[in-house]
Amino acid sequence: MEKTERFRIYNFRELSTLIMVFLVYFIVCLIEPRFFSFNSIINIFLFFPFLLLVALGEMMEIISRNVDVSLGSILAFSGYVVGIIFRGNKDFPLILAFLIAILFGAFLGLINGVIVTKFKIPSVIVTLGTMNFYRGMIFILGGKQIDNSNIPKDLVKMSQPNASVIGVPYSVIISIVMAVLVAVFLTRTRKGREIYATGCNPEAAKLRGIRVNMVNILVFVLAGALSGLAGMIFISRIGYLDPGVAGKGLEFTAIAAVVIGGTSMSGGIGTTLGTVFGCLLLGVINNAISITGISGYWQEAIYGIIIIAAVIIDNVIKRSLQKYQGVLRG
Amino acid sequence: MKQMQLTNRFKRIIKPELIIFIFLILSIIAGVLLSPNFLDASFLLSSTTLQAELGLIAVAFTLLMTAGEIDLSVASNMTLVACIIAVLYQKGINMVLLIILGLIIGTILGFINGILVTATKLPSLIITIGTMSVYKGLAQVLVGDAAISGFPEWFIGIDDKMVFKIVPIPLVILIVVGIITELVLKNTFFGRKVTAIGLNKEAARYSAVDVDKIKIFLFSLQGLFCAVAGIMSISRLEVAKYSIGTGGELDVITMVLLGGTAFSGGKGRTLGTLLAFFVLVFIRTGMRLAIFSNYSQIAVIGALLIITMIISQKIEEFSKDLI
């Protein structure tokens, strides 16, 4: 009984995010009819590939009761490493470059995960340290901007609508495929369920025979790998990589998307679909800001307000849910 | 038997507080190795002004973390106060009035954090990630990419004003405030309450400590300190930009944790925070003298933060089974 109630409420949570997406979209369309076009929808979808990839990793970490603020730096570092390779050899195989970015991101995530679990230090502190450490390391290793001329044409094409499957750019397809993979992993595999169990109650999970430390490290590695992939998509979309600003603050945007999508900051609850909708909502808002002529400086403030609002709404829902369950029981 | 006594004595000496002294010595050695000009007292003292604002924030942060809370919005709060003052000054409002107004606004911003955290009972981490974006975003909305300057003569250059011709005023403010905070934390009823909340919130509540009220007070105090820091920073920089506080959280949190304050609360060391402030100043000054970029500096400080946490965790485990 309890379980089905809970299930229903959290389905409702995702639905409400989707409704918000449409609501904001149509309100903006009423204000600015130009927004109601195929072009603007493509723009919305082009905004989110690398955000979605980072948000997927962040979501898994939040579900397992971790917070990671180093993902933006991992994105920049992986992108930079690949950029250096391209600078040396522009004909470097693209597949191999993707592989290197993903593996390098996973390695950086592994460092995070090992420090967090081995020394039992809160993940926020560790990743606050590594966020700055990774970003600084780029500059210690050189830190020159990766220019547009260094990036292979094929990579840039991946984010353009004209070279694509029925008008959908490859970068969008890659990110959606990753979202589906993450969803299947989280709901259909043993390790995925262990992530939820760990986030729900680490002590109980341990008593159940789940290797909590391994789960935590796995989550950090996956988030790192996804951010490494996001680094490639970032280069493809933006066309250059400035190590000082690439991905800076992206982790907070990703946290916003995850929280809007209904993932609970206290762990154990959250769905991939919700995170996708959360990213969509931010994409709509981001494009709405530019098309309605609101100053771009508002973007960060609006994101912040959304985070706070989403967290409070989630809290209210959870409390009324508890009250409701109390009524059912008593 | 005797050997056991010896190890016990050894364990009693090795305390988490010890690492800050080790780091202090190491940072001085590193500074000297990096540049022969490092050991110039007046130069070192004047470099403290670059970090004094963040040090001041770290002092209030120590209290907050002792009560088991964290505030990631500190640097944004400081920036927003600085930007509001700058914009209103351009509109022609008196600077003295603006300083008072700035202090009030900073306190209100901290108060908002406190209310949100206590009313929703959510982790302060996530709430302050939100307010961090809001405050920073509002600062951007206010000033955009502009750098506002032209403050009155008496207001600018706080870092050039010296006490005894050698100690800059920001450092004096920091040390005085730090020592007062230490005394309050260690010797007053209020300080005991703060520590009790950090140790065990429920137990504190049953001991008739008004947990929420104290937390809101601490967040407001943090806001006030951020406002002071914001005012000091525009006085030193002589311009206000939306980016003046960027990345300040890292330095602040590193100072607090390096000083020996427990992340989970219940143990606060303001004097440790002050010493950690000097460690950071020495490291940054040494690296600056050796012409390392700001990014290399934050790489080192980021690594320092993690190493500090690892060492204090190990020492904690080591001294736990003390008989």
HADDOCK unambig.tbl for C-alpha pairs under 7 A between the chains (distance, minus, plus):
assign (segid A and resid 119 and name CA) (segid B and resid 310 and name CA) 6.11 0.50 0.50
assign (segid A and resid 119 and name CA) (segid B and resid 313 and name CA) 6.86 0.50 0.50
assign (segid A and resid 121 and name CA) (segid B and resid 309 and name CA) 6.88 0.50 0.50
assign (segid A and resid 126 and name CA) (segid B and resid 306 and name CA) 5.90 0.50 0.50
assign (segid A and resid 128 and name CA) (segid B and resid 250 and name CA) 6.91 0.50 0.50
assign (segid A and resid 129 and name CA) (segid B and resid 302 and name CA) 3.95 0.50 0.50
assign (segid A and resid 129 and name CA) (segid B and resid 303 and name CA) 6.03 0.50 0.50
assign (segid A and resid 129 and name CA) (segid B and resid 305 and name CA) 5.79 0.50 0.50
assign (segid A and resid 129 and name CA) (segid B and resid 306 and name CA) 5.92 0.50 0.50
assign (segid A and resid 130 and name CA) (segid B and resid 302 and name CA) 5.97 0.50 0.50
assign (segid A and resid 130 and name CA) (segid B and resid 303 and name CA) 6.93 0.50 0.50
assign (segid A and resid 132 and name CA) (segid B and resid 298 and name CA) 5.73 0.50 0.50
assign (segid A and resid 132 and name CA) (segid B and resid 299 and name CA) 5.38 0.50 0.50
assign (segid A and resid 132 and name CA) (segid B and resid 302 and name CA) 5.29 0.50 0.50
assign (segid A and resid 133 and name CA) (segid B and resid 298 and name CA) 6.60 0.50 0.50
assign (segid A and resid 133 and name CA) (segid B and resid 299 and name CA) 3.84 0.50 0.50
assign (segid A and resid 133 and name CA) (segid B and resid 300 and name CA) 6.70 0.50 0.50
assign (segid A and resid 133 and name CA) (segid B and resid 302 and name CA) 4.94 0.50 0.50
assign (segid A and resid 133 and name CA) (segid B and resid 303 and name CA) 5.93 0.50 0.50
assign (segid A and resid 134 and name CA) (segid B and resid 299 and name CA) 6.83 0.50 0.50
assign (segid A and resid 135 and name CA) (segid B and resid 299 and name CA) 6.91 0.50 0.50
assign (segid A and resid 136 and name CA) (segid B and resid 295 and name CA) 4.61 0.50 0.50
assign (segid A and resid 136 and name CA) (segid B and resid 296 and name CA) 4.95 0.50 0.50
assign (segid A and resid 136 and name CA) (segid B and resid 298 and name CA) 6.05 0.50 0.50
assign (segid A and resid 136 and name CA) (segid B and resid 299 and name CA) 4.27 0.50 0.50
assign (segid A and resid 137 and name CA) (segid B and resid 296 and name CA) 6.91 0.50 0.50
assign (segid A and resid 137 and name CA) (segid B and resid 299 and name CA) 6.20 0.50 0.50
assign (segid A and resid 139 and name CA) (segid B and resid 295 and name CA) 6.34 0.50 0.50
assign (segid A and resid 139 and name CA) (segid B and resid 296 and name CA) 6.52 0.50 0.50
assign (segid A and resid 140 and name CA) (segid B and resid 296 and name CA) 6.01 0.50 0.50
assign (segid A and resid 297 and name CA) (segid B and resid 137 and name CA) 6.56 0.50 0.50
assign (segid A and resid 297 and name CA) (segid B and resid 140 and name CA) 5.53 0.50 0.50
assign (segid A and resid 297 and name CA) (segid B and resid 141 and name CA) 5.04 0.50 0.50
assign (segid A and resid 297 and name CA) (segid B and resid 144 and name CA) 6.70 0.50 0.50
assign (segid A and resid 298 and name CA) (segid B and resid 137 and name CA) 6.14 0.50 0.50
assign (segid A and resid 298 and name CA) (segid B and resid 141 and name CA) 5.83 0.50 0.50
assign (segid A and resid 300 and name CA) (segid B and resid 133 and name CA) 5.66 0.50 0.50
assign (segid A and resid 300 and name CA) (segid B and resid 134 and name CA) 6.56 0.50 0.50
assign (segid A and resid 300 and name CA) (segid B and resid 137 and name CA) 4.67 0.50 0.50
assign (segid A and resid 301 and name CA) (segid B and resid 133 and name CA) 5.57 0.50 0.50
assign (segid A and resid 301 and name CA) (segid B and resid 134 and name CA) 4.02 0.50 0.50
assign (segid A and resid 301 and name CA) (segid B and resid 135 and name CA) 6.84 0.50 0.50
assign (segid A and resid 301 and name CA) (segid B and resid 136 and name CA) 6.93 0.50 0.50
assign (segid A and resid 301 and name CA) (segid B and resid 137 and name CA) 3.98 0.50 0.50
assign (segid A and resid 301 and name CA) (segid B and resid 138 and name CA) 5.78 0.50 0.50
assign (segid A and resid 302 and name CA) (segid B and resid 134 and name CA) 6.89 0.50 0.50
assign (segid A and resid 303 and name CA) (segid B and resid 133 and name CA) 6.87 0.50 0.50
assign (segid A and resid 304 and name CA) (segid B and resid 130 and name CA) 4.45 0.50 0.50
assign (segid A and resid 304 and name CA) (segid B and resid 131 and name CA) 6.01 0.50 0.50
assign (segid A and resid 304 and name CA) (segid B and resid 133 and name CA) 4.54 0.50 0.50
assign (segid A and resid 304 and name CA) (segid B and resid 134 and name CA) 4.63 0.50 0.50
assign (segid A and resid 305 and name CA) (segid B and resid 130 and name CA) 6.58 0.50 0.50
assign (segid A and resid 305 and name CA) (segid B and resid 134 and name CA) 6.12 0.50 0.50
assign (segid A and resid 307 and name CA) (segid B and resid 130 and name CA) 5.38 0.50 0.50
assign (segid A and resid 308 and name CA) (segid B and resid 127 and name CA) 6.28 0.50 0.50
assign (segid A and resid 308 and name CA) (segid B and resid 130 and name CA) 5.39 0.50 0.50
assign (segid A and resid 312 and name CA) (segid B and resid 120 and name CA) 6.73 0.50 0.50
assign (segid A and resid 315 and name CA) (segid B and resid 120 and name CA) 6.96 0.50 0.50
